[in-house]
Amino acid sequence: MSIGNVGKSNFTKAVKALLNRIYDETVVADSLFEQAALWFGQSAEREQQRAEKEQQVFLFKHRQAQASKGDQALIERNLQQAQSEQDSFNLQQQQEQSGRYETMRQLCSDILALSESNSFEETNLQTAKMLGTIQLMSPTVGKNVASSNQKTKHLYKGLLSLRLLDRLLLDGNISHPYILKRYQASADTAPEDDYQPFRDDVQIPLLMAALLQDIGTCHPDAQRILKGADGDLDQFRVLENDERTELLKISYRESLNFVVQAIGIGSYQGNSREQRDWYLQNEREKQAFAIFLLKNAVKPEHGVGNLLKIPQIYTSVVLSTKANYSYESLPKVSLVLEKGVEKGVYSPVAVAGLLAITGVFPQGFGVTYIPKDSDRQDLDRYEYAIVTSLYPDNPRTPVCRMVTRNLTYNVSAQGCVVSVDNNLYYPQARKKLERISEERLLEILSKLVSNFEERKSMALLPKCWHPEEYFSYTKNQNLWNKALINQN
């Protein structure tokens, strides 16, 4: 393993910062999911205060109608005080809601800024970089896999939803009038305009829906199912069927409640009545679109709910929180989706669209492959590579960055398209190296791993490798700069 400084590049820091803004565990509790837990936890007290203030105003109005002339002045003062307290309470709630909305909108804008660019190719490169960085920062073995994946899956899913939307639009497979209207309007919008119809009215609500799809699990009732009444159960355990059904009901109901009540719509800033009316109408339409996405994602069939559903399924495999998580099984995500299509439970159009984007091998996955010599003949060894590109020409032949060359880690390594015949994930490739002696295979392994004595019991013909340690070095985190791509 190459020696260098363990740390984070600027891009890795930016991705990590976005992840922390979505899901974190801190003293200040300022992440999206922490704020949601607080909002749900304070719901009963908040509603009690609201009811008490309404009751006070009602009582004084009732007394005012029945009081004698001499008591009117006192009751009027008490009524004004009660109304003032009610107005103050309502204003505070509105300001807090506006703050949550603006925080959410800014979070989605920042995600778009990091994942989008001026061209289709550059946008896919930026997204591949983000998806790969999330995967490469995530542990792949040990007790922290589930808790780490729980934090990172929301952003990962949101990025896939954005790219799936692009794909389905390009293929003419989106018929929803709201999306098409904004998509077509974007063609008439100058890049420097503050208001971008497609970005502001489609992409941001889609991202909001993706990030908030599971926010209802923060509700106390959902937490009791996940962690038990005393909070001592493993939230990542396999739930009984009735527990799972109840959890899904609560999460769905409370996620919608959070979107409507906690996030709400944006507040107009300005003095034009005409602009205010347009703004508020547009905000209501954006909210309705996000709600429609969340509702339609439950049983999307061929609808736009697939923009959430199919990325959700993909992410649940690649960033699984289940106890049976297996890193080398991640490429089977394509089989999971294809099986769902065969059974008629997943949209064939949406699944085909997503797999055209991702291919079989997830971004950041560690590929082991047989290199070729200058005469295009297979060598008697395997090397390491990392999947670094979306849209492979063939879903089974990932576009990778070569990490080792001649069994030596090389920061400036080239890229390669790894063929099925030379990718050790596939049996036919492993069969090629079966004739090599165990002594030679142990020699290869000793050069590729940093703690050989601990790892010499590893498979001598590994289906994949775990790049987490490699990626922890700052100098190894620029895997997406331009490189010459070889066919392998």
PEJO-V18741 format. One line per field, one symbol per residue. ss: DSSP state (a for helix, b for strand, c for the rest). phi: phi as a letter, one per 20 degrees, with the letter a starting at -180 (. if undefined). psi: psi as a letter, one per 40 degrees, with the letter a starting at -180 (. if undefined). Layout:
BEGIN
ss->???
phi->???
psi->???
END
This chain:
BEGIN
ss->cccccbcccaaaaaaaaaaaaacccccccccaaaaaaaaaacaaaaaaaaaaaaaaaaaaaaaaaaccaaaaaaaaaaaaaaaaaaaaaaaaaaaaaaaaaaaaaaaaaaaaaaaccccaaaaaaaaaaaaaaaaaacccccccaaaaaaaaaaaaaaaaaaaaaaaaaaccccccaaaaaaaaaaccccccccccaaaaaaaaaaaaaaaaccaaaacaaaaaaaacccccccccccccaaaaaaaaaaaaaaaaaaaaaaacccccccccaaaaaaaaaaaaaaaaaaaaaaaacccccccccaaaaaaaaaaaaaccccccccaaaaaaaaaaaaaaaacccccaaaaaaaaaaacccccccbbbbccbcccccbccccbbbbbcccccccccccbbbbcbbccbbcccccbbbccaaabcccaaaaaacccccaaaaaaaaaaacccaaaaccccccccbcccaaaacbaaaccccccccbbbc
phi->.feaefrcfgfffffffffffebbccffldfgfffffffffegffffffffffffffffffffffdffffefffffffffffffffffffffffffffffffffffgffffffeddbecgfffffffgfffffgffeefdbofeffffffeefffgffffffffggffffemdddffffffffffffedfgeffedgfffddfffffgfffegdfffffgffffffdngemdeffeffefgfffffffffffffffffffeeemcfdfdqceffffffffffffffffffffgfffffcfldeffffefffffgffefdfdefegcgfegffgffffffffgenedfffffffffffemfdfgnfeedbefdefemefeebccdbcfcbelffcgedfecdfecblmcfcfefeebeefffdeffegfffffeffffffffffgffeedecgffdfefgfcffbcdegfgffegfeededffbfedec
psi->hihahhahidddddddddddddhigidefeiddddddddddedddddddddddddddddddddddeiiddedddddddddddddddddddddddddddddddddddddddddddeiaeidddddddddddddddddehieiaeedddddddeddddddddddddddddddefehehdddddddddddehidehdhhddddeddddddddddededeeeidddddddeidefeiheeihiidddddddddddddddddddddddaiihhhaehddddddddddddddddddddddddedgdbeaeedddddddddddddfieidehhdeedeeddddddddddeeeihdddddddddddadhiheihhhihiiaeefihifiiiiihheiifidhdegihihhdihffhhhdfiiiihhiddehediddddddedeiidddddddddedidgdddeeeihdghdiihedddeehdeeegeeihihhih.
END
